[in-house]
């Protein structure tokens, strides 16, 4: 018998939680559904959800230990991480995100038959929106 899995929620470490929340919530449309209930009002951890897809963000630094600029050794591998979002209408999603001011490559059809486009979040993680081409 195989194990039962009902979803997945990747955890991304982010340098600036406010910038990341603005990007994922205000530009991409994710809902904020859970936090660490930080009494300061700033969050160190959040759970986001969009149409059943979940994503967690975790602040890279503890409160009071946040440097002014990111440490390259903590972010250099972010470009090696790419999250793929199943997206039935790639073109409409691209247009929506561009209207939100999000920079993204133009959609194209891959050699393996998927239409897709990618972009980077504020921390340099790659996000790909894709769906099988008709």
Secondary structure, 3 states (H helix, E strand, C coil): CCCCCCCCEEEEEECCHHHHHHHHHHHCCCEEEEECCCCCCCCCEEEEEECCEEEEEEECCCCCCCCCCCCHHHHCCHHHCEEEEECCCHHHHHHHHHHCCCCCCCCEECCCCEEEEEEECCCCCEEEEEEECC
